[in-house]
Amino acid sequence: MTNLTKLGEFGLIERFRKAIKLDSTVVKGSGDDCAVLKFDRKNYQLFTCDMLVEDVDFTLKDRPYLIGRKSLAVSLSDIAACGGLPRHCLVSIGMPKKTTLKFLDEVFSGMLELAKKYKVNISGGDLSRADKLVIDVSMLGAVEKKKLVLREGAKIGDIIFVSGPLGGSIRGKHLKFTPRIKEARFLVSNFKINSMIDISDGLSQDLGHILKASRVGAVIYEDLIPLPAESAGLNDALYSGEDFELLFTLSKKEAKRLTRKKKMNFQPIGEITSAKSGLRLINKDCRDIEVLPAGFRHF
């Protein structure tokens, strides 16, 4: 009998996807940052969910305020990756019986702060008893049809950008990061963005999702990958994840326009190539190295 470790997280997702039948109200189902649903003449509805689990996504040594904040932030980041604006969410919490009211109040205060900042209505949810703390957020957003961006639109010759430094997130950023709603809206309102994703599982793995969906390859340059002081180096940026920066591609013409926006922190790191080249890295010694898409996986 095949176990989960052998099948892997993405193998399990693909197994479920093959069994799911969708009707015409679903524009894009599983396989992107958000599901995309028909809504009205000008807009699509975005739908995403994220589950945070104790000792996987946070520990009880972390500030409960930051745990609550992250529980909304990760879904906000998904909405940003599709170019949209968040609108409503439901929050479900499973918790041990020994959980204190003070702890939960602090968790909720973190949620409320981000909900207020991004004008998200916490419209309901569910509570249950659990062995460990589990927080699940389902979020609805909206995006103008002409501004929707998915993973599958990267084109050969596109320039690859990131919205900020990568690596070292486990040292605190994964709890405190700012969802890139503002940056995403700036991009889709002023440029033709061909593909986009948020970096949750590591640069190599999430860039790999764009490459697979778009049927292309890529070359990235070590010297161009921005690293914060907290990063342990290149491998940290490539594989650690939880950065929640935007990773996107656009044509060279559009890239030239973008680089003139000096106040924005967008950094070019490579170029989209043909699928046969796979994912390549040019290191600081100018060596061409194959990079296998890898990063955080639950199984």
N, C-alpha and C positions, 0 to 999 in steps of 0.2 A: 504494500500500500504506500503511495507517495505521500510524504509528509510535507508540511508547509515550508520547512527550511529548504528542501530540495526544489520545490516549485518556485519559491521566492514570492515577494510581495507583488511584483508586476506580473508574474505568471498567474498568480491567483486573481488579480484584477482582470486580466485578459480572459481567464476561464469564465468568470462571471459575465463579462461583456458579451461573450458569444451566446450566452443563454438569454440575454435581455432583448426584448422586442419593443421598439419605440414607435409611436404614431407621429403624425405630421406636425404636431405642436412642438416637437423637440427639434431644434435646429442643430444642436451639437450636444451629444450625450457624454458618457464617460470618456476620458482620455485627454481632457484639457483642465485648466485651472478652475473653470466653472462650467456647469451645464448652461446652454443657451436655449431659451424658450421663446416662442412667439409671444408678442405682447400687444403692440399696436402698430400703426402705420409707420411710425418713425423710429420706434425703439424695440430692442430686445430686452427680455428679462434675464438676469443672471442669477444662478442658484448654486450655492456652494455649501459644504459642511466640513467641519474639522473637529476631530476628537483629541483632546489632551488628556494624557494618562499619567498619573503619579509614577515616578521613577523611570519614565520614558521621555516625557516632554518637560518635566519639572520635578523637583523634590520638595518635601515639606520643610526643608531648610531655607528654601527661597521665600521671599516676602510674599504673603498671600495676595497683597495688592498687585504685585507684578504677575502672579499666576493668573489672576482675573483679567488683567490687561492683555496678556498674551493670548488668552482664549478668544478674545474678539479680534486682536491684531492679525492673527494668521488668516482669518477669513477675509478681513479687509484687504490683506495682501493679495488674495486670490481675485477679488473684485478688481483691484488695481491692474493685475496682470492681463485682464481682458479689456482694459480701458474704460471701465465703468465707474459708477458712483453707488455706494451702498445705501440701502433704504430701510430694511427691516431684518430682524433676526429673532430666532427662538433659542433659548438657552436651557439645556438639560444638564442636571448635575447628579452624579451618583457619589455618595459619601458614606464613610463609616459612621456608626451610631455615636462614636466618641467625639466627632467633630464639634468644635465649640461654635457658638453663635458669633463670638468676636472674630474668629477666623473667617467665617463665611461672610460677615459684614465687610471685612477687608477685601476678600476676593471680589465681592460685588462692587465695591467702590472702584476697583480697577476697571471693571467692565463699564461702569457708568461714566467714567471719565472719557474713555474712547468713544462710547456711544454718543455722548454730548458733542465731542469734538467733531465727529464725522456725521452727525445728524442721523444716527441710526436709531430706529424705534425698537427697543427690546419688547416684543409683542406677546411674549408668553414663553412656555417651556414645560419642563417636567422635573420632578425630584424623585430620587430612589435611593435605597440603601445599597452600598457596595463595599467590597473589601478594601478598596483603595479609592482615592479621590479621582473622579473622571468628570471632565467637563466637555460637553458636545455643543457646538454652536452651528446652527443652520442659518445662512444669511441669503437674503434676496437683494439684488441690486438691479440697475438698469444701465443700458448703454445705447447711444444712438447707433442705428444700423450701420451708418457709414464710418463709425469710429470703432467698431468691434475689432479686436485683435485676438487671434488664436495662435497656437504653436505651429500651425501647418503652412504658414505663408512665406517662409524664408526662401530667398532666391539666390542663385549663384551670383557672386559679386557683391552681395550685401555686406555691409560693415556691421560687426557685432559690437554692441555696447553693453556696459553695466552702469547702474545708477549710483554705485558707491563701492567702498572697500569690501574685500571678501576675506573670510577666515577669522578665527579667534572668537566666534560668536558665543561659544560655550562659556567664555569668561564674563558673560553678562549681557551681551547684545541680544541674545535670543529671547530675553525677557523684556528688553527695553526698546526694541527697534521701532522705528516710525514707519507705518505702512505707507508705501509710495503712491498714495492716491493722487496727491497734488502733482507729482512728477508724471504719472501716467496720463493724467488729464491734459497736462501741458503738451505731452508728446502727441497724443491722438488728435488734439485740437489744432496743432500747428505743423504736423509732419505726416507723411505716409509711412506708418510703421507696418512692416510686413509680417513680423512674428514677435511674440513676447511671452515670457514666463517669469514667475518669481522664483528666486533661488532658495529653495527650502531644503534640498537634499544634497547640495554641493554643485559647484560650477560644471564639472564634467558630466554629472548625471543629468542635470536639468538642461544643459546645452544638448546633451544626447537626446532628450525628449523632442527638442525642436528639430534636430537633424532627422530623427526617425519619422516624425510627423510630416516633415517637409520633403523627405527623400533627398537630402543633400548631405555634404560633408562640411568640414570647417578646419581652419588653421587658426590657432591662437598663439600669442606671443608672451612669454614669461615676463619680459621687461615691461609690458603694458598692463599686466594684471595688478590692480591697486590692492595693496595689503595694509591693514591698519597696524598700529603698534602691538595690538594684542595677538596678531596672527603668528602662528608657529612656522610660517613659510608657505611655499608654493603648494605642497600637498594639503595643507590646511585649507587653502582657498579652493582647491580642486575637489576635495572630497568630504569636508566636514559638514557643510550645510548650515541651516538655520540663520543664514544671513538676511533673507527676505529682501534682497535688492532685486530690482528689475533687470532682466537679461533680454535684450531685444535686438532686432536687426532691421536695417533700412538701406535703401540704395545709396550708392556713393554720392550721388547728387544731393540727396536729402541729408546724408551724413556731413557733407561740407557745410550745409546750412546750420546743422545742429552744433557743430564745433565752434561756430561763431557766437553761440550763447554762453559767454564766459561765466555768467552767474550760476549756471546749472552744472551739477557735478557728474555729468555723463562722461564715461571714459571708454574710448574705443579699445578693444582688446584683440580683434582678429577679423577674419573674413570668411564668408560662406563660399565653399568650393563644391565640386561635384561629389556625388555620393560615393564614388569608388575610392576616394582618398580617405574616407572615414574622418575621425577626429585626430588632428595632429597638433603638436606643440613645438614651437621653436624656442629652445631654451636659451639661457644667457650666453652659452658657448656656441650659439647658432646651429646646434644639432637639431635635426628633425626627429621627433619622438612620437610614436603612436600612443594615444591616450584612450584607454578603455573607459567608457562611461561607467562610473561607480560613485558611490556615496552612501548616505544613510538609507538603510532598508529595514523595515520592521521584521522581515523574515528572510 
